[in-house]
Amino acid sequence: NDVSHRAMKYIVKNEIPLRVDSDFPIQHDKVMIIDERSVQTGSFNYTKAAESKNSENAVVIWNMPQLAKPYLEHWEDRWNRGEDYK
C-alpha cells in the first residue's frame, strides 16, 4: 500500500539497507535477535496499536545462543533471498 511504500522509500533514502522478497507476499515474522544471544518473539507488531489496544504476546529469552542461532539463520535466509528495494 501507499503508506508502506512511502515508509520503505524513507528508509532507503536514509541509507538503511532494505530488501524485499517476492517468495513471500507477507513477511509475518516478528522477532528480534539481540547480539546473537537473545531472542524476542511473539505476536507483537511493534506498533502503537499493539502497544495500547491489541491483545498481544511476546517472550524474551536471554543469553541462549543455541536458541538464537536458528532464528538468526532463518532471518539471514530471508535476507539473502531478497533484493535491494529501489
N, C-alpha and C positions, 0 to 999 in steps of 0.2 A: 504494500500500500504506500501511498504518498508520504505519510509520516515516517515510515521505516526507511524509505529511500532517502529522504532528507537527512535522517539521522546517520545513515550509512555514508552519505556524501560528506557530512560534517566530520565524521571520524577520519575518513581518508584525507580530507583537506588538512587536517591537523596531524598528518603523517603517522597515524596509528595503523599498524597493519590490520587489514580486514580481508577475510576470504569468504567466498560463497561456494556452496557445494550443491550442484544440481542433482546429485544422487538422492538427497533428502529434502523434500519441499519444506519441511519444518524441522529445524534443529531444536528438539524439545528437551535436550539435556539441561539440567540445572545443577551445576557442580562447580565448586572452587577447589583447586588443588594448590595447597599452600606449601611452598618450599620443598616439594616432592615428599612431604612427610605427613601432611594432614589433609583431610577432605571435609568439605561441607556439601551436602546434597539433600534433596527433598523436593517438595512441590513449589517452594518459594520462588517467585519470578523476579525478585529484585526490583519491584515497582512500588509506588505509593499505595496502590490498591492492595497489593499483597501484604504490605506492612500494616495497613489500617482497616481494611474491610473484609478481605477474603479469609476463608478458613485454609490455613497453610500448615505445612510441617517442614522441619529441617532437622538434620542431625549433623553434628560436628564430631569427627573422630580425630583426635590429636595424636601426633607422634607415632603413627603406624605406617612407616614407609611401605611395608609389604601390602597394605591395603591401598595406599595412594598410587602405587605403581600401575595397576590395571586401569584406574581412572585416567592417569596421565597417558598411558598407551592408547586408550580409546580417543582421548582428545587429540593426540598427535596424529592418529589415523585420520580423523575427520579434517584436521588442518591440512595434512598432506594431500588429501583428495581434492581439496578446494582450489579455487583460482582467485587471484587477486581481484578485489572489487574495484571497478573503474567507474 
